[in-house]
């Protein structure tokens, strides 16, 4: 199949790009879900969580762009419609309704765990394809989600 314009074998990149598009879809679902929780969390930790959820969705917004631009760098087209995101995502949407602090944290913990697992998988696939740029991107995400999960766990300890 040959090499792309950055010198990577096109064959090995197909699976990497497919998984990056799933990751992009999941980020978009989480981005919306974080807004949902930001707006609908209720309870004694409201002020703290309202601010934290905004911080999270701002970070996810930055990550969305990084993943889409990586797909473009690899010579492919990123998913860019709600229809595509819903069909590709492995993370469920959340109904618009009130959320307790505990439920909110659990929803985010579960989704960040899914992104951590996907980041590790994509890193392995990218490494197999000699795609150091994607390896580096995923390594950064892995560190970020590991820290976020530690902090979420610490927040819920009694």
SULHUTA-V874763 format. One line per field, one symbol per residue. ss: DSSP state (a for helix, b for strand, c for the rest). A space follows every 10 residues. Layout:
ss = ???
This chain:
ss = ccbcccccba aaaaaaaaaa aaaaaaaaaa aaaaaaaaaa bbcccaaaaa aaaaaaaaaa aaaaaaaaaa aaaccccccc caaaaaaacc ccccccccbb aaaaaaaaaa aaaaaaaaaa aaaaaaaacc caaaaaaaaa aaaaaaaaaa aaaaaacc
